[in-house]
Amino acid sequence: MLDILFVMDYVCPYCLAAKAAIDQALEGLKAEAKLTIQPLELTQEPKPRVNTCGDEKRKAGYQVLVKPCRDMGLDVKLPPEVCPRPYTRLAFEGFLYAREQGKGEEYTDRIFRAYFIDEKDIGDMEVLCEAAADTGLEREDFRQALVDGLYGREEKEMVRHSREELKVTSVPAIYVNGERIVPKTYTKEEMEGLLRKYVI
């Protein structure tokens, strides 16, 4: 079984593409993996949120992802019309709740879709609650956990760990059995090639 550490943020389109490529590559290789999602907020509060909609250089860079995403069945908006870009602290606290319920990956995929496909503000509590309910989580229990900040300290520590101990400066950062792999085209085929050598 592969051990994959996936350092990511929900507002990073490269993370969305990489997660889909990993999922489809593992299916294509008929390989099993333990995927560990490791949060890294690109913009931490109270730093100003980023206006991706008005950043032409950033939008041009995103175009490398359009075809790979479509080939993987993802009708993404790059960037979504949610500006400025949301903070993701609350979404990650929701992830920790979902992970505790055994639905961390499903929740992650749903949050990616909410932002990049449905163009919803994933910094908004109601959007997160809807995504949680869609994932099969109990909406009001989820909401109360976020209101009470039950996962705030853990989320903050995980982000600190990503930055200060893993020393990740850009996402996604993907480690397979402890070795970092670096996708360039974000296609399923490329990811299969990157993962194949680790499949026994």
Backbone as CSV, one residue per row, in Angstrom:
resi,resn,N_x,N_y,N_z,CA_x,CA_y,CA_z,C_x,C_y,C_z
1,MET,0.841,-1.199,0.000,0.000,0.000,0.000,0.875,1.247,0.000
2,LEU,0.517,2.204,-0.866,1.270,3.447,-0.921,0.894,4.354,0.242
3,ASP,1.858,5.101,0.727,1.626,6.091,1.776,1.802,7.462,1.134
4,ILE,0.696,8.179,0.941,0.736,9.461,0.238,0.383,10.581,1.214
5,LEU,1.306,11.538,1.339,1.043,12.748,2.114,0.760,13.859,1.114
6,PHE,-0.411,14.486,1.257,-0.879,15.467,0.279,-1.067,16.803,0.991
7,VAL,-0.105,17.705,0.824,-0.177,19.034,1.440,-0.899,19.951,0.461
8,MET,-1.970,20.608,0.924,-2.848,21.281,-0.036,-3.633,22.410,0.609
9,ASP,-4.271,23.205,-0.277,-5.273,24.178,0.153,-6.457,24.071,-0.791
10,TYR,-7.643,24.314,-0.256,-8.863,24.164,-1.042,-9.010,25.197,-2.149
11,VAL,-8.301,26.314,-2.082,-8.438,27.344,-3.116,-7.322,27.265,-4.161
12,CYS,-6.558,26.178,-4.129,-5.478,25.985,-5.105,-5.961,25.055,-6.212
13,PRO,-6.090,25.539,-7.456,-6.581,24.679,-8.526,-5.625,23.544,-8.872
14,TYR,-4.333,23.762,-8.641,-3.359,22.696,-8.882,-3.586,21.546,-7.898
15,CYS,-4.031,21.886,-6.689,-4.344,20.855,-5.692,-5.570,20.051,-6.127
16,LEU,-6.588,20.743,-6.613,-7.774,20.063,-7.136,-7.392,19.077,-8.231
17,ALA,-6.600,19.529,-9.202,-6.203,18.679,-10.322,-5.342,17.512,-9.855
18,ALA,-4.423,17.786,-8.941,-3.538,16.726,-8.446,-4.317,15.667,-7.684
19,LYS,-5.285,16.099,-6.870,-6.095,15.130,-6.114,-6.891,14.236,-7.057
20,ALA,-7.497,14.814,-8.078,-8.245,14.015,-9.047,-7.317,13.066,-9.801
21,ALA,-6.129,13.555,-10.170,-5.173,12.717,-10.901,-4.702,11.554,-10.036
22,ILE,-4.454,11.815,-8.756,-4.043,10.740,-7.847,-5.141,9.690,-7.751
23,ASP,-6.375,10.130,-7.535,-7.492,9.192,-7.400,-7.636,8.325,-8.642
24,GLN,-7.595,8.960,-9.817,-7.803,8.212,-11.056,-6.592,7.356,-11.410
25,ALA,-5.384,7.832,-11.065,-4.182,7.043,-11.323,-4.171,5.785,-10.454
26,LEU,-4.544,5.926,-9.199,-4.592,4.750,-8.311,-5.594,3.734,-8.825
27,GLU,-6.725,4.232,-9.324,-7.725,3.332,-9.889,-7.184,2.631,-11.123
28,GLY,-6.486,3.406,-11.984,-5.916,2.824,-13.196,-4.834,1.799,-12.913
29,LEU,-4.058,2.041,-11.871,-2.972,1.126,-11.489,-3.472,-0.016,-10.613
30,LYS,-4.742,0.062,-10.214,-5.321,-0.910,-9.278,-4.474,-1.001,-8.013
31,ALA,-4.086,0.179,-7.525,-3.223,0.261,-6.343,-3.984,0.854,-5.174
32,GLU,-3.663,0.380,-3.982,-4.261,0.923,-2.773,-3.306,1.923,-2.143
33,ALA,-3.864,2.917,-1.479,-3.018,3.934,-0.856,-3.687,4.478,0.387
34,LYS,-2.860,4.846,1.338,-3.326,5.634,2.474,-2.995,7.077,2.134
35,LEU,-4.027,7.882,1.905,-3.840,9.288,1.541,-4.084,10.158,2.765
36,THR,-3.058,10.885,3.171,-3.169,11.775,4.317,-3.209,13.212,3.829
37,ILE,-4.298,13.903,4.119,-4.450,15.299,3.711,-3.859,16.195,4.789
38,GLN,-2.955,17.070,4.390,-2.247,17.963,5.301,-2.544,19.411,4.910
39,PRO,-3.235,20.169,5.770,-3.620,21.541,5.423,-2.453,22.520,5.373
40,LEU,-2.528,23.436,4.429,-1.655,24.606,4.395,-2.471,25.761,3.825
41,GLU,-2.874,26.691,4.670,-3.644,27.846,4.202,-2.731,28.764,3.394
42,LEU,-3.093,29.046,2.154,-2.285,29.949,1.334,-2.320,31.371,1.883
43,THR,-3.476,31.771,2.378,-3.622,33.099,2.983,-4.226,32.930,4.366
44,GLN,-3.437,33.210,5.383,-3.933,33.096,6.749,-4.490,34.435,7.224
45,GLU,-5.588,34.367,7.949,-6.151,35.567,8.548,-5.133,36.174,9.527
46,PRO,-4.966,37.485,9.591,-5.787,38.523,8.943,-5.150,39.095,7.670
47,LYS,-4.246,38.352,7.028,-3.641,38.869,5.804,-4.732,39.140,4.772
48,PRO,-4.541,40.145,3.913,-5.559,40.465,2.905,-5.812,39.289,1.965
49,ARG,-7.066,39.069,1.645,-7.402,38.007,0.700,-6.971,38.398,-0.712
50,VAL,-6.678,37.395,-1.522,-6.133,37.602,-2.862,-7.255,37.737,-3.890
51,ASN,-7.131,38.720,-4.770,-8.118,38.904,-5.843,-7.660,38.138,-7.084
52,THR,-8.001,36.853,-7.132,-7.581,36.029,-8.273,-8.292,36.435,-9.557
53,CYS,-9.491,36.990,-9.443,-10.260,37.355,-10.640,-9.578,38.454,-11.447
54,GLY,-8.847,39.322,-10.768,-8.207,40.429,-11.454,-6.740,40.212,-11.761
55,ASP,-6.255,39.012,-11.537,-4.827,38.705,-11.729,-4.644,37.965,-13.052
56,GLU,-4.322,38.717,-14.102,-4.236,38.119,-15.437,-3.094,37.114,-15.548
57,LYS,-1.981,37.375,-14.884,-0.847,36.443,-14.920,-1.227,35.113,-14.282
58,ARG,-1.914,35.203,-13.154,-2.351,33.983,-12.467,-3.345,33.208,-13.337
59,LYS,-4.297,33.929,-13.938,-5.300,33.277,-14.778,-4.651,32.593,-15.981
60,ALA,-3.641,33.221,-16.541,-2.938,32.617,-17.676,-2.234,31.331,-17.256
61,GLY,-1.655,31.343,-16.079,-0.976,30.155,-15.582,-1.929,28.994,-15.348
62,TYR,-3.152,29.307,-14.951,-4.146,28.270,-14.681,-4.536,27.494,-15.935
63,GLN,-4.292,28.054,-17.115,-4.781,27.426,-18.343,-4.169,26.049,-18.589
64,VAL,-3.014,25.784,-17.999,-2.392,24.461,-18.143,-3.282,23.369,-17.544
65,LEU,-4.194,23.776,-16.657,-5.038,22.801,-15.957,-6.356,22.518,-16.666
66,VAL,-6.740,23.348,-17.614,-8.078,23.241,-18.200,-8.303,21.881,-18.852
67,LYS,-7.422,21.476,-19.762,-7.627,20.203,-20.466,-7.490,19.000,-19.528
68,PRO,-6.447,18.943,-18.688,-6.375,17.800,-17.771,-7.623,17.659,-16.909
69,CYS,-8.146,18.774,-16.408,-9.343,18.710,-15.568,-10.545,18.212,-16.361
70,ARG,-10.709,18.723,-17.558,-11.838,18.272,-18.385,-11.709,16.792,-18.719
71,ASP,-10.492,16.348,-19.016,-10.270,14.935,-19.313,-10.604,14.055,-18.120
72,MET,-10.503,14.612,-16.923,-10.830,13.854,-15.709,-12.265,14.086,-15.261
73,GLY,-13.049,14.781,-16.099,-14.465,14.966,-15.815,-14.791,16.128,-14.916
74,LEU,-13.875,17.105,-14.831,-14.074,18.256,-13.953,-14.263,19.519,-14.786
75,ASP,-15.446,20.083,-14.725,-15.755,21.311,-15.465,-15.425,22.509,-14.581
76,VAL,-14.134,22.780,-14.452,-13.681,23.787,-13.490,-13.751,25.201,-14.056
77,LYS,-13.897,26.154,-13.124,-13.822,27.575,-13.463,-12.503,28.093,-12.904
78,LEU,-11.676,28.629,-13.771,-10.327,29.048,-13.364,-10.083,30.507,-13.728
79,PRO,-10.159,31.408,-12.752,-10.560,31.140,-11.367,-12.071,31.243,-11.219
80,PRO,-12.610,30.757,-10.111,-14.048,30.924,-9.863,-14.382,32.397,-9.640
81,GLU,-15.636,32.751,-9.899,-16.082,34.132,-9.674,-16.446,34.346,-8.200
82,VAL,-15.500,34.049,-7.348,-15.646,34.291,-5.910,-14.442,35.130,-5.511
83,CYS,-14.641,36.422,-5.467,-13.507,37.316,-5.245,-13.801,38.314,-4.139
84,PRO,-12.792,38.585,-3.287,-11.475,37.948,-3.291,-11.553,36.482,-2.860
85,ARG,-10.458,35.777,-3.049,-10.389,34.347,-2.732,-10.669,34.113,-1.244
86,PRO,-11.488,33.113,-0.909,-11.852,32.899,0.500,-10.672,32.456,1.371
87,TYR,-10.757,32.789,2.639,-9.906,32.127,3.627,-10.358,30.675,3.740
88,THR,-9.462,29.788,4.150,-9.833,28.366,4.213,-9.694,27.753,5.607
89,ARG,-9.435,28.576,6.615,-9.304,28.042,7.982,-10.550,27.254,8.384
90,LEU,-11.723,27.848,8.175,-12.961,27.204,8.596,-13.223,25.923,7.799
91,ALA,-12.906,25.952,6.509,-13.082,24.752,5.683,-12.199,23.615,6.192
92,PHE,-10.987,23.949,6.621,-10.094,22.916,7.148,-10.541,22.423,8.520
93,GLU,-11.113,23.309,9.333,-11.672,22.838,10.600,-12.799,21.850,10.312
94,GLY,-13.582,22.156,9.268,-14.632,21.227,8.844,-14.054,19.901,8.376
95,PHE,-12.918,19.963,7.701,-12.255,18.728,7.264,-11.897,17.853,8.457
96,LEU,-11.387,18.467,9.529,-10.995,17.682,10.700,-12.211,17.016,11.344
97,TYR,-13.346,17.710,11.352,-14.589,17.092,11.809,-14.940,15.909,10.897
98,ALA,-14.893,16.135,9.586,-15.257,15.085,8.630,-14.310,13.894,8.744
99,ARG,-13.040,14.164,8.919,-12.060,13.078,9.048,-12.369,12.213,10.262
100,GLU,-12.773,12.855,11.350,-13.123,12.123,12.565,-14.316,11.203,12.337
101,GLN,-15.170,11.590,11.384,-16.343,10.778,11.039,-16.048,9.784,9.915
102,GLY,-14.792,9.702,9.496,-14.413,8.780,8.433,-14.753,9.265,7.040
103,LYS,-14.965,10.590,6.891,-15.370,11.138,5.592,-14.479,12.294,5.148
104,GLY,-13.226,12.297,5.562,-12.330,13.398,5.240,-12.098,13.586,3.752
105,GLU,-11.865,12.475,3.051,-11.603,12.582,1.607,-12.854,13.006,0.847
106,GLU,-13.996,12.439,1.205,-15.236,12.803,0.523,-15.545,14.284,0.731
107,TYR,-15.354,14.755,1.938,-15.572,16.168,2.244,-14.617,17.044,1.427
108,THR,-13.359,16.632,1.354,-12.366,17.398,0.589,-12.781,17.522,-0.872
109,ASP,-13.190,16.409,-1.471,-13.623,16.445,-2.868,-14.845,17.352,-3.035
110,ARG,-15.734,17.322,-2.050,-16.939,18.155,-2.133,-16.610,19.638,-2.010
111,ILE,-15.654,19.985,-1.161,-15.260,21.387,-1.017,-14.575,21.884,-2.289
112,PHE,-13.714,21.064,-2.860,-13.093,21.434,-4.138,-14.169,21.728,-5.184
113,ARG,-15.168,20.859,-5.273,-16.231,21.037,-6.264,-17.062,22.283,-5.964
114,ALA,-17.336,22.511,-4.680,-18.135,23.684,-4.315,-17.471,24.959,-4.805
115,TYR,-16.165,25.026,-4.680,-15.449,26.252,-5.047,-15.161,26.326,-6.543
116,PHE,-14.559,25.295,-7.095,-14.076,25.388,-8.473,-15.108,25.036,-9.534
117,ILE,-16.171,24.338,-9.173,-17.185,23.973,-10.161,-18.480,24.750,-9.908
118,ASP,-18.942,24.758,-8.645,-20.187,25.452,-8.321,-19.981,26.941,-8.034
119,GLU,-18.728,27.368,-7.910,-18.352,28.762,-7.647,-19.043,29.312,-6.393
120,LYS,-18.917,28.558,-5.317,-19.476,28.983,-4.036,-18.358,29.459,-3.110
121,ASP,-18.717,30.332,-2.197,-17.755,30.909,-1.250,-17.517,29.925,-0.115
122,ILE,-16.415,29.191,-0.184,-16.149,28.162,0.826,-15.596,28.754,2.124
123,GLY,-15.572,30.063,2.224,-15.283,30.709,3.492,-16.552,30.970,4.276
124,ASP,-17.701,30.687,3.679,-19.005,30.958,4.281,-19.508,29.723,5.033
125,MET,-19.948,29.930,6.244,-20.404,28.826,7.097,-21.522,28.022,6.451
126,GLU,-22.497,28.693,5.830,-23.636,27.975,5.253,-23.206,27.101,4.078
127,VAL,-22.267,27.579,3.291,-21.750,26.784,2.167,-21.059,25.529,2.696
128,LEU,-20.286,25.676,3.759,-19.595,24.533,4.356,-20.592,23.541,4.941
129,CYS,-21.624,24.052,5.590,-22.642,23.166,6.161,-23.364,22.378,5.070
130,GLU,-23.650,23.048,3.961,-24.298,22.364,2.842,-23.400,21.265,2.286
131,ALA,-22.105,21.582,2.143,-21.154,20.589,1.636,-21.050,19.410,2.602
132,ALA,-21.042,19.712,3.891,-20.971,18.647,4.893,-22.191,17.736,4.800
133,ALA,-23.373,18.340,4.673,-24.600,17.551,4.549,-24.568,16.693,3.289
134,ASP,-24.077,17.258,2.193,-23.965,16.507,0.937,-23.018,15.318,1.077
135,THR,-22.076,15.441,2.000,-21.092,14.379,2.233,-21.651,13.303,3.166
136,GLY,-22.821,13.569,3.740,-23.425,12.602,4.639,-23.168,12.889,6.098
137,LEU,-22.662,14.101,6.390,-22.420,14.498,7.769,-23.657,15.184,8.336
138,GLU,-23.776,15.176,9.646,-24.927,15.786,10.316,-24.737,17.306,10.332
139,ARG,-25.577,18.007,9.594,-25.384,19.429,9.350,-25.250,20.250,10.638
140,GLU,-26.175,20.083,11.564,-26.177,20.946,12.744,-25.041,20.602,13.705
141,ASP,-24.681,19.350,13.775,-23.539,18.956,14.607,-22.252,19.531,14.024
142,PHE,-22.149,19.474,12.699,-21.004,20.049,11.994,-20.925,21.550,12.263
143,ARG,-22.062,22.228,12.106,-22.096,23.671,12.309,-21.647,24.026,13.739
144,GLN,-22.169,23.290,14.710,-21.848,23.602,16.100,-20.369,23.386,16.395
145,ALA,-19.792,22.363,15.785,-18.358,22.106,15.973,-17.530,23.279,15.469
146,LEU,-17.951,23.867,14.340,-17.221,25.020,13.796,-17.480,26.265,14.625
147,VAL,-18.718,26.478,15.046,-19.050,27.635,15.885,-18.252,27.590,17.188
148,ASP,-18.135,26.405,17.766,-17.423,26.244,19.035,-15.910,26.208,18.867
149,GLY,-15.436,26.150,17.619,-13.992,26.113,17.377,-13.316,24.856,17.895
150,LEU,-14.033,23.726,17.849,-13.503,22.490,18.420,-12.206,22.025,17.771
151,TYR,-12.016,22.381,16.505,-10.835,21.917,15.782,-9.859,23.051,15.460
152,GLY,-10.096,24.220,16.056,-9.275,25.385,15.741,-7.809,25.206,16.088
153,ARG,-7.539,24.704,17.274,-6.144,24.537,17.699,-5.421,23.492,16.857
154,GLU,-6.116,22.381,16.568,-5.515,21.326,15.751,-5.235,21.815,14.337
155,GLU,-6.181,22.553,13.769,-5.993,23.079,12.405,-4.798,24.030,12.357
156,LYS,-4.702,24.900,13.326,-3.592,25.858,13.378,-2.255,25.147,13.492
157,GLU,-2.214,24.088,14.295,-0.977,23.326,14.468,-0.596,22.593,13.181
158,MET,-1.573,22.093,12.454,-1.279,21.384,11.200,-0.721,22.343,10.155
159,VAL,-1.276,23.545,10.081,-0.768,24.540,9.141,0.665,24.942,9.533
160,ARG,0.897,25.118,10.822,2.248,25.436,11.301,3.223,24.322,10.930
161,HIS,2.800,23.088,11.123,3.643,21.933,10.788,4.006,21.935,9.295
162,SER,3.021,22.234,8.447,3.272,22.269,6.998,4.336,23.308,6.653
163,ARG,4.215,24.485,7.262,5.132,25.575,6.933,6.501,25.422,7.593
164,GLU,6.509,25.118,8.881,7.749,25.205,9.643,8.527,23.895,9.722
165,GLU,7.851,22.766,9.687,8.549,21.487,9.791,8.684,20.801,8.439
166,LEU,7.596,20.744,7.682,7.713,20.199,6.327,8.359,21.209,5.382
167,LYS,8.302,22.486,5.779,8.889,23.583,5.007,8.322,23.658,3.585
168,VAL,7.017,23.458,3.499,6.336,23.571,2.208,6.082,25.049,1.923
169,THR,6.485,25.484,0.736,6.300,26.881,0.350,5.270,27.041,-0.768
170,SER,4.923,25.948,-1.435,3.890,26.001,-2.468,3.153,24.671,-2.489
171,VAL,1.886,24.740,-2.870,1.069,23.529,-2.912,0.568,23.275,-4.327
172,PRO,0.302,22.004,-4.664,0.377,20.851,-3.779,1.821,20.390,-3.564
173,ALA,2.070,19.852,-2.377,3.327,19.146,-2.106,2.924,17.701,-1.842
174,ILE,3.416,16.803,-2.673,2.977,15.402,-2.637,4.176,14.516,-2.313
175,TYR,4.031,13.723,-1.258,5.090,12.809,-0.850,4.549,11.382,-0.912
176,VAL,5.270,10.517,-1.637,4.885,9.110,-1.751,5.948,8.267,-1.068
177,ASN,5.532,7.555,-0.042,6.483,6.762,0.764,7.668,7.613,1.204
178,GLY,7.389,8.871,1.533,8.419,9.774,2.039,9.181,10.552,0.986
179,GLU,8.984,10.238,-0.300,9.680,10.931,-1.385,8.729,11.900,-2.074
180,ARG,9.225,13.099,-2.361,8.363,14.080,-3.010,8.290,13.825,-4.510
181,ILE,7.087,13.868,-5.041,6.893,13.803,-6.489,6.352,15.157,-6.942
182,VAL,6.719,15.543,-8.164,6.356,16.878,-8.642,5.661,16.761,-10.008
183,PRO,4.333,16.829,-10.029,3.637,16.813,-11.316,3.855,18.114,-12.078
184,LYS,3.839,18.017,-13.389,4.006,19.202,-14.234,2.792,19.448,-15.114
185,THR,2.170,18.366,-15.591,1.031,18.522,-16.497,-0.306,18.212,-15.822
186,TYR,-0.271,17.582,-14.657,-1.461,17.291,-13.860,-2.464,16.392,-14.582
187,THR,-1.968,15.510,-15.429,-2.844,14.549,-16.094,-2.854,13.236,-15.319
188,LYS,-3.898,12.458,-15.545,-3.979,11.125,-14.958,-2.796,10.278,-15.423
189,GLU,-2.460,10.397,-16.705,-1.382,9.578,-17.272,-0.034,9.920,-16.633
190,GLU,0.224,11.216,-16.456,1.465,11.617,-15.803,1.516,11.074,-14.379
191,MET,0.402,11.170,-13.666,0.385,10.709,-12.286,0.575,9.204,-12.199
192,GLU,0.014,8.471,-13.143,0.239,7.026,-13.169,1.734,6.729,-13.304
193,GLY,2.400,7.485,-14.170,3.841,7.301,-14.348,4.626,7.617,-13.087
194,LEU,4.221,8.681,-12.368,4.909,9.067,-11.155,4.709,8.056,-10.027
195,LEU,3.506,7.452,-9.985,3.200,6.526,-8.897,3.621,5.083,-9.193
196,ARG,3.793,4.755,-10.460,4.019,3.350,-10.842,5.216,2.727,-10.142
197,LYS,6.291,3.492,-9.970,7.506,2.907,-9.390,7.340,2.551,-7.914
198,TYR,6.287,3.103,-7.298,6.060,2.800,-5.890,5.088,1.646,-5.699
199,VAL,4.482,1.197,-6.788,3.516,0.111,-6.712,4.254,-1.220,-6.762
200,ILE,4.086,-1.994,-5.730,4.788,-3.296,-5.647,3.852,-4.409,-6.093
